[in-house]
């Protein structure tokens, strides 16, 4: 994860990754906000994964939860 603070933390289901990446790009292109997703510099098997996720959530002023059928399962 970059040390640069991000504006929006995006929480999503991995099964929706392609849709969410498109949405992230659109947000960044239209608003110039910087979005954070868990694919930026960490892997879920990394022992620091949970700590990094919590830090990212606490550091971002906006938490965006991508609700989908997959995330509800």
N, CA, C and O atoms as a GROMACS GRO file, in nm:
protein
  292
    1UNK      N    1   0.084  -0.118   0.000
    1UNK     CA    2   0.000   0.000   0.000
    1UNK      C    3   0.088   0.124   0.000
    1UNK      O    4   0.189   0.129   0.070
    2UNK      N    5   0.049   0.219  -0.076
    2UNK     CA    6   0.122   0.345  -0.081
    2UNK      C    7   0.104   0.422   0.049
    2UNK      O    8   0.000   0.412   0.113
    3UNK      N    9   0.205   0.500   0.087
    3UNK     CA   10   0.195   0.584   0.206
    3UNK      C   11   0.107   0.705   0.182
    3UNK      O   12   0.068   0.773   0.277
    4UNK      N   13   0.077   0.734   0.057
    4UNK     CA   14  -0.008   0.847   0.024
    4UNK      C   15  -0.149   0.822   0.073
    4UNK      O   16  -0.207   0.716   0.046
    5UNK      N   17  -0.207   0.919   0.145
    5UNK     CA   18  -0.343   0.904   0.194
    5UNK      C   19  -0.441   0.903   0.078
    5UNK      O   20  -0.428   0.981  -0.017
    6UNK      N   21  -0.538   0.816   0.087
    6UNK     CA   22  -0.642   0.806  -0.016
    6UNK      C   23  -0.768   0.874   0.034
    6UNK      O   24  -0.784   0.896   0.154
    7UNK      N   25  -0.857   0.906  -0.057
    7UNK     CA   26  -0.981   0.975  -0.024
    7UNK      C   27  -1.097   0.879   0.004
    7UNK      O   28  -1.182   0.907   0.088
    8UNK      N   29  -1.098   0.767  -0.067
    8UNK     CA   30  -1.213   0.675  -0.060
    8UNK      C   31  -1.163   0.532  -0.043
    8UNK      O   32  -1.081   0.485  -0.122
    9UNK      N   33  -1.213   0.464   0.059
    9UNK     CA   34  -1.185   0.322   0.078
    9UNK      C   35  -1.301   0.246   0.014
    9UNK      O   36  -1.417   0.269   0.047
   10UNK      N   37  -1.269   0.155  -0.077
   10UNK     CA   38  -1.373   0.077  -0.144
   10UNK      C   39  -1.372  -0.065  -0.089
   10UNK      O   40  -1.273  -0.137  -0.099
   11UNK      N   41  -1.485  -0.104  -0.029
   11UNK     CA   42  -1.505  -0.238   0.021
   11UNK      C   43  -1.594  -0.312  -0.078
   11UNK      O   44  -1.697  -0.260  -0.121
   12UNK      N   45  -1.554  -0.434  -0.115
   12UNK     CA   46  -1.626  -0.505  -0.220
   12UNK      C   47  -1.603  -0.655  -0.207
   12UNK      O   48  -1.514  -0.700  -0.135
   13UNK      N   49  -1.682  -0.730  -0.278
   13UNK     CA   50  -1.665  -0.875  -0.287
   13UNK      C   51  -1.572  -0.904  -0.404
   13UNK      O   52  -1.589  -0.848  -0.513
   14UNK      N   53  -1.474  -0.990  -0.384
   14UNK     CA   54  -1.376  -1.021  -0.490
   14UNK      C   55  -1.443  -1.071  -0.619
   14UNK      O   56  -1.388  -1.054  -0.728
   15UNK      N   57  -1.559  -1.133  -0.606
   15UNK     CA   58  -1.627  -1.180  -0.727
   15UNK      C   59  -1.673  -1.064  -0.815
   15UNK      O   60  -1.704  -1.085  -0.933
   16UNK      N   61  -1.677  -0.944  -0.760
   16UNK     CA   62  -1.720  -0.826  -0.835
   16UNK      C   63  -1.604  -0.740  -0.883
   16UNK      O   64  -1.624  -0.626  -0.925
   17UNK      N   65  -1.483  -0.792  -0.876
   17UNK     CA   66  -1.363  -0.712  -0.900
   17UNK      C   67  -1.364  -0.635  -1.032
   17UNK      O   68  -1.324  -0.519  -1.036
   18UNK      N   69  -1.408  -0.698  -1.139
   18UNK     CA   70  -1.406  -0.628  -1.269
   18UNK      C   71  -1.500  -0.508  -1.269
   18UNK      O   72  -1.464  -0.401  -1.318
   19UNK      N   73  -1.619  -0.524  -1.214
   19UNK     CA   74  -1.715  -0.413  -1.207
   19UNK      C   75  -1.662  -0.303  -1.116
   19UNK      O   76  -1.674  -0.184  -1.148
   20UNK      N   77  -1.605  -0.342  -1.004
   20UNK     CA   78  -1.557  -0.244  -0.906
   20UNK      C   79  -1.437  -0.166  -0.961
   20UNK      O   80  -1.427  -0.046  -0.938
   21UNK      N   81  -1.348  -0.233  -1.033
   21UNK     CA   82  -1.235  -0.162  -1.095
   21UNK      C   83  -1.283  -0.055  -1.193
   21UNK      O   84  -1.227   0.054  -1.199
   22UNK      N   85  -1.387  -0.087  -1.269
   22UNK     CA   86  -1.444   0.012  -1.362
   22UNK      C   87  -1.504   0.129  -1.286
   22UNK      O   88  -1.485   0.245  -1.324
   23UNK      N   89  -1.575   0.098  -1.179
   23UNK     CA   90  -1.636   0.203  -1.097
   23UNK      C   91  -1.529   0.290  -1.033
   23UNK      O   92  -1.542   0.413  -1.029
   24UNK      N   93  -1.422   0.228  -0.983
   24UNK     CA   94  -1.310   0.301  -0.923
   24UNK      C   95  -1.248   0.397  -1.025
   24UNK      O   96  -1.222   0.513  -0.994
   25UNK      N   97  -1.224   0.347  -1.145
   25UNK     CA   98  -1.165   0.432  -1.249
   25UNK      C   99  -1.256   0.551  -1.280
   25UNK      O  100  -1.208   0.663  -1.297
   26UNK      N  101  -1.384   0.526  -1.288
   26UNK     CA  102  -1.478   0.633  -1.318
   26UNK      C  103  -1.478   0.738  -1.206
   26UNK      O  104  -1.478   0.858  -1.234
   27UNK      N  105  -1.478   0.693  -1.082
   27UNK     CA  106  -1.472   0.787  -0.969
   27UNK      C  107  -1.346   0.873  -0.978
   27UNK      O  108  -1.353   0.995  -0.966
   28UNK      N  109  -1.232   0.807  -0.998
   28UNK     CA  110  -1.106   0.881  -1.002
   28UNK      C  111  -1.098   0.975  -1.122
   28UNK      O  112  -1.047   1.087  -1.109
   29UNK      N  113  -1.148   0.933  -1.237
   29UNK     CA  114  -1.144   1.017  -1.356
   29UNK      C  115  -1.236   1.139  -1.342
   29UNK      O  116  -1.200   1.249  -1.385
   30UNK      N  117  -1.352   1.119  -1.283
   30UNK     CA  118  -1.451   1.226  -1.274
   30UNK      C  119  -1.429   1.321  -1.157
   30UNK      O  120  -1.462   1.439  -1.166
   31UNK      N  121  -1.374   1.271  -1.047
   31UNK     CA  122  -1.364   1.354  -0.927
   31UNK      C  123  -1.221   1.388  -0.887
   31UNK      O  124  -1.199   1.475  -0.803
   32UNK      N  125  -1.124   1.320  -0.945
   32UNK     CA  126  -0.982   1.332  -0.908
   32UNK      C  127  -0.955   1.281  -0.766
   32UNK      O  128  -0.845   1.300  -0.714
   33UNK      N  129  -1.053   1.216  -0.704
   33UNK     CA  130  -1.033   1.152  -0.574
   33UNK      C  131  -0.945   1.028  -0.594
   33UNK      O  132  -0.945   0.969  -0.702
   34UNK      N  133  -0.872   0.991  -0.491
   34UNK     CA  134  -0.789   0.872  -0.496
   34UNK      C  135  -0.860   0.763  -0.416
   34UNK      O  136  -0.892   0.782  -0.298
   35UNK      N  137  -0.883   0.650  -0.479
   35UNK     CA  138  -0.951   0.537  -0.415
   35UNK      C  139  -0.851   0.432  -0.370
   35UNK      O  140  -0.747   0.412  -0.434
   36UNK      N  141  -0.883   0.364  -0.261
   36UNK     CA  142  -0.800   0.256  -0.208
   36UNK      C  143  -0.878   0.126  -0.216
   36UNK      O  144  -0.992   0.117  -0.172
   37UNK      N  145  -0.814   0.024  -0.273
   37UNK     CA  146  -0.869  -0.111  -0.276
   37UNK      C  147  -0.762  -0.204  -0.223
   37UNK      O  148  -0.643  -0.170  -0.225
   38UNK      N  149  -0.801  -0.320  -0.176
   38UNK     CA  150  -0.706  -0.412  -0.114
   38UNK      C  151  -0.614  -0.483  -0.213
   38UNK      O  152  -0.541  -0.574  -0.174
   39UNK      N  153  -0.614  -0.443  -0.335
   39UNK     CA  154  -0.524  -0.502  -0.435
   39UNK      C  155  -0.400  -0.418  -0.456
   39UNK      O  156  -0.317  -0.450  -0.541
   40UNK      N  157  -0.386  -0.311  -0.379
   40UNK     CA  158  -0.275  -0.218  -0.398
   40UNK      C  159  -0.164  -0.244  -0.298
   40UNK      O  160  -0.156  -0.177  -0.195
   41UNK      N  161  -0.078  -0.341  -0.327
   41UNK     CA  162   0.040  -0.360  -0.246
   41UNK      C  163   0.030  -0.462  -0.136
   41UNK      O  164   0.127  -0.485  -0.064
   42UNK      N  165  -0.085  -0.526  -0.120
   42UNK     CA  166  -0.097  -0.631  -0.018
   42UNK      C  167  -0.176  -0.748  -0.076
   42UNK      O  168  -0.258  -0.731  -0.166
   43UNK      N  169  -0.150  -0.863  -0.022
   43UNK     CA  170  -0.223  -0.984  -0.059
   43UNK      C  171  -0.296  -1.033   0.066
   43UNK      O  172  -0.250  -1.010   0.177
   44UNK      N  173  -0.408  -1.098   0.048
   44UNK     CA  174  -0.488  -1.142   0.162
   44UNK      C  175  -0.413  -1.240   0.252
   44UNK      O  176  -0.448  -1.254   0.369
   45UNK      N  177  -0.312  -1.309   0.202
   45UNK     CA  178  -0.233  -1.401   0.284
   45UNK      C  179  -0.125  -1.332   0.365
   45UNK      O  180  -0.062  -1.396   0.450
   46UNK      N  181  -0.101  -1.204   0.339
   46UNK     CA  182   0.001  -1.128   0.409
   46UNK      C  183  -0.035  -1.119   0.557
   46UNK      O  184  -0.149  -1.084   0.589
   47UNK      N  185   0.059  -1.149   0.649
   47UNK     CA  186   0.028  -1.142   0.792
   47UNK      C  187  -0.013  -1.003   0.839
   47UNK      O  188  -0.077  -0.989   0.943
   48UNK      N  189   0.023  -0.899   0.763
   48UNK     CA  190  -0.014  -0.762   0.800
   48UNK      C  191  -0.144  -0.717   0.733
   48UNK      O  192  -0.183  -0.601   0.747
   49UNK      N  193  -0.211  -0.807   0.662
   49UNK     CA  194  -0.331  -0.773   0.584
   49UNK      C  195  -0.436  -0.702   0.670
   49UNK      O  196  -0.482  -0.593   0.635
   50UNK      N  197  -0.474  -0.762   0.783
   50UNK     CA  198  -0.580  -0.705   0.866
   50UNK      C  199  -0.540  -0.567   0.918
   50UNK      O  200  -0.620  -0.474   0.915
   51UNK      N  201  -0.417  -0.555   0.965
   51UNK     CA  202  -0.369  -0.427   1.016
   51UNK      C  203  -0.372  -0.320   0.906
   51UNK      O  204  -0.411  -0.206   0.932
   52UNK      N  205  -0.332  -0.356   0.786
   52UNK     CA  206  -0.329  -0.261   0.675
   52UNK      C  207  -0.471  -0.219   0.634
   52UNK      O  208  -0.494  -0.103   0.601
   53UNK      N  209  -0.564  -0.314   0.636
   53UNK     CA  210  -0.703  -0.282   0.602
   53UNK      C  211  -0.761  -0.184   0.705
   53UNK      O  212  -0.822  -0.084   0.669
   54UNK      N  213  -0.740  -0.213   0.832
   54UNK     CA  214  -0.791  -0.125   0.938
   54UNK      C  215  -0.730   0.014   0.926
   54UNK      O  216  -0.801   0.114   0.941
   55UNK      N  217  -0.600   0.021   0.899
   55UNK     CA  218  -0.535   0.152   0.882
   55UNK      C  219  -0.595   0.227   0.762
   55UNK      O  220  -0.621   0.347   0.771
   56UNK      N  221  -0.616   0.157   0.653
   56UNK     CA  222  -0.673   0.221   0.533
   56UNK      C  223  -0.814   0.273   0.560
   56UNK      O  224  -0.849   0.383   0.519
   57UNK      N  225  -0.896   0.193   0.629
   57UNK     CA  226  -1.032   0.237   0.662
   57UNK      C  227  -1.027   0.362   0.749
   57UNK      O  228  -1.098   0.459   0.723
   58UNK      N  229  -0.944   0.359   0.851
   58UNK     CA  230  -0.935   0.474   0.943
   58UNK      C  231  -0.875   0.598   0.878
   58UNK      O  232  -0.900   0.709   0.924
   59UNK      N  233  -0.797   0.581   0.773
   59UNK     CA  234  -0.730   0.693   0.708
   59UNK      C  235  -0.812   0.761   0.600
   59UNK      O  236  -0.786   0.876   0.565
   60UNK      N  237  -0.911   0.692   0.547
   60UNK     CA  238  -0.992   0.746   0.438
   60UNK      C  239  -1.115   0.817   0.492
   60UNK      O  240  -1.186   0.761   0.576
   61UNK      N  241  -1.142   0.939   0.447
   61UNK     CA  242  -1.260   1.011   0.493
   61UNK      C  243  -1.392   0.948   0.445
   61UNK      O  244  -1.496   0.967   0.507
   62UNK      N  245  -1.386   0.872   0.335
   62UNK     CA  246  -1.508   0.811   0.279
   62UNK      C  247  -1.490   0.660   0.271
   62UNK      O  248  -1.388   0.611   0.222
   63UNK      N  249  -1.591   0.587   0.320
   63UNK     CA  250  -1.594   0.441   0.311
   63UNK      C  251  -1.708   0.406   0.216
   63UNK      O  252  -1.824   0.435   0.244
   64UNK      N  253  -1.674   0.344   0.105
   64UNK     CA  254  -1.774   0.308   0.003
   64UNK      C  255  -1.791   0.157   0.001
   64UNK      O  256  -1.698   0.084  -0.033
   65UNK      N  257  -1.909   0.111   0.038
   65UNK     CA  258  -1.939  -0.032   0.039
   65UNK      C  259  -2.014  -0.066  -0.089
   65UNK      O  260  -2.123  -0.015  -0.113
   66UNK      N  261  -1.955  -0.152  -0.170
   66UNK     CA  262  -2.015  -0.192  -0.296
   66UNK      C  263  -2.109  -0.311  -0.270
   66UNK      O  264  -2.066  -0.426  -0.268
   67UNK      N  265  -2.235  -0.281  -0.252
   67UNK     CA  266  -2.335  -0.382  -0.224
   67UNK      C  267  -2.375  -0.452  -0.353
   67UNK      O  268  -2.411  -0.388  -0.452
   68UNK      N  269  -2.369  -0.585  -0.352
   68UNK     CA  270  -2.407  -0.663  -0.468
   68UNK      C  271  -2.466  -0.795  -0.420
   68UNK      O  272  -2.463  -0.827  -0.301
   69UNK      N  273  -2.519  -0.870  -0.511
   69UNK     CA  274  -2.571  -1.002  -0.477
   69UNK      C  275  -2.458  -1.089  -0.420
   69UNK      O  276  -2.478  -1.161  -0.323
   70UNK      N  277  -2.341  -1.081  -0.480
   70UNK     CA  278  -2.227  -1.159  -0.432
   70UNK      C  279  -2.187  -1.118  -0.291
   70UNK      O  280  -2.157  -1.205  -0.209
   71UNK      N  281  -2.186  -0.991  -0.261
   71UNK     CA  282  -2.146  -0.946  -0.127
   71UNK      C  283  -2.249  -0.986  -0.021
   71UNK      O  284  -2.215  -0.999   0.096
   72UNK      N  285  -2.373  -1.004  -0.061
   72UNK     CA  286  -2.477  -1.044   0.033
   72UNK      C  287  -2.472  -1.194   0.062
   72UNK      O  288  -2.524  -1.240   0.163
   73UNK      N  289  -2.409  -1.269  -0.025
   73UNK     CA  290  -2.397  -1.414  -0.002
   73UNK      C  291  -2.287  -1.434   0.094
   73UNK      O  292  -2.258  -1.548   0.130
   0.00000   0.00000   0.00000
